[in-house]
Amino acid sequence: MSTDATAKKPPRLAADATEADRASLSRNSSVYVYEVPVRLWHWVNASAILVLCVTGYLIGSPLPSVDISEATHQFVFGYIRFAHFAAAMIMTVGFFGRIYWSFVGNSHSRQMFRLPFYRRAFWDELIDEVKWYLFLKKRPKKYVGHNPLAQVAMFFFMTVGMTFMILTGFALYSEGAGRDGWLDTLFGPLLDLVGGSHLMHQIHHLGMWAIIVFIIIHIYAAVREDIMSRQTIVSTMISGTRTFKDDDPD
């Protein structure tokens, strides 16, 4: 038997794999996917969102323990608001940095900001992933970056969702910063658009709960896929390298 016939063929990957990914797989079973700025943003952003959700909940529904003494003798609620505003600024700056890296980073750094809805393979693989998550399929496909279902979730809950939270949050912040300032000029019209700050508070608060639901699903999906899928998930966002568990063709 010839050497070509006995040589191990690299596994066939889903449509998100680039030629560089395939060339890497011809040498080993791991692919470098997430660059350092992407991984750093992920964990800093996760920390900022955690602080925002906790402090945002306390701002909307203060605990009785916040009232620890007469208002002029304590600043607990002020510290909560400061932590919320500081985390919001960090998240906003990080989000703009992440947008910048989507232009200069590798192809996988752009997945969060665009959906290849024009590709037939994307829709086929999206349906395939829905079946996998519903336990209607026994064997998933291999993906180098996000699978199509994860792409859709990341686009709507992170790209669109974070944009929504930043805009509504700064609209509320502009009111406290004072009228006729540059923040009011940029974001004040949003308050008038929805009918005032009271309704904007409610909309912003509902956005927080949508993000919390996404976080729960995201953690569940990441752990589930790390255990059940054919590639690493959680460790990839730490090391940047996606390692495949088998070399079987699809």
N, C-alpha and C positions, 0 to 999 in steps of 0.2 A: 504493500500500500504506500502511496506517495506521501511525502511530508506535508504537502498542501491538504491532503485529505484527512490527515490525522491531526492537523493543527486545530487548536481550540478556537472556535469562532466567537468574536465578541457578541454579547447579548444585544438584541434589537431593543432600542429604547423608544419612548414616546416622542411625539413630534416636537417637544420643547428642547430636545437635545441638539446642540450645535455640532459642527464638524470638529471643533476643538475638543468638545466633550467626548466625541466618539474616538478621536485620536488618543485621548487620555485613557479611555477604557481598553484600548488595544494594548496598553502597557501594564495596566493594573486595574483593580476593581474599585477604585476610589476616584472621585472627581472633585476638584476644588471649585466650590460653587459660590459661597458667600464671602466676599472680601471683608477686610477688617473694618472699614467704615460702616458697612451694612450691619455687621454683628454688633459693633459698638452702639450704633443707633438703636438697634432692636432692644438691647438691655437697658440703655438709658431711657428710652421711650417707655418701656414697660414699667420702670421705676417711677417715672413722672406720672404715668396714667394711674398707677396705684395710689400715689399721693393725692392726685386730683380726685379720684373716686371717693377716698376716705374723707378728705376735707370737704369735698362737694356735698357729700351726704350730711356731714355735721353742720355745714352752712344752711342747708335746706331744712334739717331736722335736728337742731341743737340738743345735745344730751343734758339731762338735769345737772350733771356734774360740772358743766361749763359755768354754772352760776355758783362759783365757789366763794364769792365774797361780793361786797358792794362794788358796783361797776368802776368807780374811781380808784379802787385798790387792786384791780387785776386786769390783765390784758389777754386772757385765754382766747377769746373769740378773735381778737386781733391777730394773734399768732396763727390761728387756724386759717384766717383769710390770707395772711402773708404767705404761708406755706402753699396755699392754693394758687396764688398769683405767681409765686416763684416757679412752681412746677409747670404752670401754664406757659411761662416765658421760655423755660427750658424745652418744653415740648414743641413750641412754635419754632424756635431757632433750629432745633433738631430736624423738624419736618422740612424746613427750607433747605437744610444741609442734605437731607435724604433726596429731595428733588434734584439738587445739583448733582449728587452722585449717580443718579439714574441716567444722566447724560454722559458721564465720564467713566462709569464703572462697566462691568461686563454685562452680557445680555440678561443675566438673571436678576440684576439690580433694577431692571426696568419692568419686571413682571407685575409689581404692585400698582403700577401707574397706567397700564394698558391691558386691554382684553383683546386677544386676536380673534374676535368674533367673526371675522371674514374668512377664517380657515375652517374647512369642513372637519379636519382632524380634531380641532379644539372641541367642537360640539359632540363628536363621537366619543372622545375621551371624557368629556364632562358627563355624559350619560353613563359611561362606563364607571366613573367614580361614584356617581349617585347610587348605582347598583351595588358597588363595593361597600359603601357606608351603610346601606340598608341590609347588608348581609345577604344580598341576592346573588352574589358572585363569590366564588371561593378563592380566586387568585387575582391580585391586583396587578396593574402595569408598573413598570419602573419609571420614575421621573427623576430628572436631575435637579430641577428647581421645584417650584410649586406645582402641584397637580392642578388641573383646570378648575376643580371645585374650590380649592384653596385660593386660587387666583381671583375667582369671583368674590369670595368672602373678603379677601384682603382689599380688593379694590373698593367695594361698597362700604365696608365697616371701617377700614383704616384710611384709605385715600379720600373717599367722599366723606366718611364719618368724621375724621379729624379736621378736615376743612370746615365742615359744618360747626363743630365744637369750637374751633378757633374763631370763626366769624361771630358766632353768637356770644362767646365768652368775652371777646374784645368789645362787642357792642355793649354788654353790661358793664364792663370795666370803664368804658368811655364815659358813662353817665357819672360814675364816681369821680373820675378825673376832672370833671367840670366841663361845662358847655363852652363852645367856641375854641376849644383846643384842637390839635391835629387829630387826636383820636376820635373826638366827636365828629370832626369833618369826614373822617373815613368810615366810621362805624355807626355814628348816630342815626343816619337814615334807616338802618336796619331796625332800630327801635320803633321808629315811626311806621315802618312797613308792616310790622306785626301788631301794632297798636299799643305800644308802651312796654316798659321794663317788666311789669308783672307777668305778662304773657310770655315775654322773652325768657324770664327765669324758669317758667314751667317747661318751655321748649328745650332749654339748655339742660334742665334736670332730666327730662325724658331721654335726651341724647346720652346722658351719663348711664342710664339704665340699659340702653341699647348697647353701649360699649361693654358694660358688665356682662351682658348675655353673650356677646361675642367672645370675651375673654374666657368664660366658662367653656364654651364650645371649642375655642382654640386650644386650650390646655388639654381637654378631653381628646380632641382629634390628634394632637401631637403625640400624646402618650400612647393612644391606641395604635397609631401608625408606626411608632417606634417599636411596638411589640409585634404587630400583625403584618406590617407591610414588608416589602423586600429590600428596603434601604433604611439607613439611619435617619432620624428626624431631629430629636432634641440635641444630640451631640454635634450635629452639623452646624447649629447656630452657635456653638461654642468654638469648635475647631475650624469651621468653614468648609470642611471636607465631607462630601456625601459618600458613604461606603455602602456598597451593595452586598447583600447577604448571600446571593447566589449568582452563578454565571449562566443560568439556564436561559435560553431564548424564550421570548414571549410566545 
